Amino acid sequence: MRHRVYGKKLGRTKNERTALFKSLVQELILHGTITTSESKAKAIKGLVDKIITLAKSKHSQRLLSAYFSNKSLQERLIKDIVPKLESRTSGYTSLIRIGERVGDRTTLVKMSIIGSENLKPFEKKEVVKVEKKVEKKIEKPVVKKAAPIKKVPAKKVTTRPSSGGKK
């Protein structure tokens, strides 16, 4: 009996499942749409709704950092996605069945954030590294002379007559 058991395990441990959910949510925020299996999409649908509702509040930066390791993803969510969803209270995602995967016949789904059709592509902010000029002292490599190889005279090998021959 599954009394009070919430969610699906998807054949993963707890840590693997949370990492999978975080990466799927980050990709959904990043691109606006993702293609995944139906069970994974249904599993993260509630989590996406929860995150977007949290992003609508004024003081959500600290709480959103638990889901997004990248600051620019938080900014994209707050500045680009949330204003398009202000009028909604829930149901921020849509699922469209695409078909079945060839290998294992799993139902594939295109999951998208409503209103993400007009999103501009995500551009990573490039971090400019300042190179410091460091003068390196050029040292001449120290070459050690190898000891001369002594020639050892070869030992004479004598052959013994075999005793196993014919008499």
VENDADA-V472275 format. One record per pair of residues at least 4 apart in sequence whose C-alpha atoms are under 7 Angstrom apart, sorted by the first residue. I is the first residue (numbers start at 0). GAP is how many residues later the second one is. D is the distance in whole Angstrom. If there is no record, write none. Layout:
i = (I I)
gap = (GAP GAP)
d = (D D)
//
This chain:
i = (6 11 11 12 13 14 15 16 17 18 19 20 20 21 21 22 23 24 24 25 25 26 27 27 27 28 29 29 30 30 31 31 31 32 32 32 32 33 33 33 34 34 34 34 35 35 35 35 35 36 36 36 36 36 37 37 37 37 38 39 40 40 43 44 45 46 47 48 48 48 48 49 50 51 51 53 54 54 55 59 60 63 63 64 67 67 70 71 72 73 74 75 75 76 76 77 78 80 81 83 91 91 92 92 92 92 93 93 93 93 94 94 94 94 95 95 95 96 96 96 97 97 97 98 98 99 99 99 99 100 100 100 100)
gap = (36 4 5 4 4 4 4 4 4 4 4 4 23 4 45 4 4 4 23 4 42 4 4 5 6 48 43 92 90 91 80 81 84 77 78 79 80 76 77 78 73 74 75 76 4 5 72 73 74 4 69 70 71 72 4 69 70 71 4 4 4 70 4 4 4 4 4 4 41 42 43 4 4 4 30 6 5 23 26 4 4 4 10 4 5 6 4 4 4 4 4 4 5 4 5 4 4 4 4 31 21 22 18 19 20 21 17 18 19 20 14 15 16 17 13 14 15 11 12 13 10 11 12 8 9 5 6 7 8 4 5 6 7)
d = (7 6 6 6 6 6 6 6 6 6 6 6 6 6 6 6 6 6 7 6 7 6 5 5 6 7 7 6 7 7 6 6 5 7 6 4 7 6 5 6 7 6 5 6 7 7 6 6 7 6 7 6 5 6 6 6 6 5 6 6 6 7 6 6 6 6 6 6 7 7 6 6 6 6 7 6 6 6 6 6 6 6 7 6 7 7 6 6 6 6 6 5 7 5 6 5 7 7 6 6 6 6 7 6 4 5 6 5 6 6 6 6 5 7 5 5 7 6 4 6 6 5 7 6 6 5 5 4 6 5 5 6 6)
//
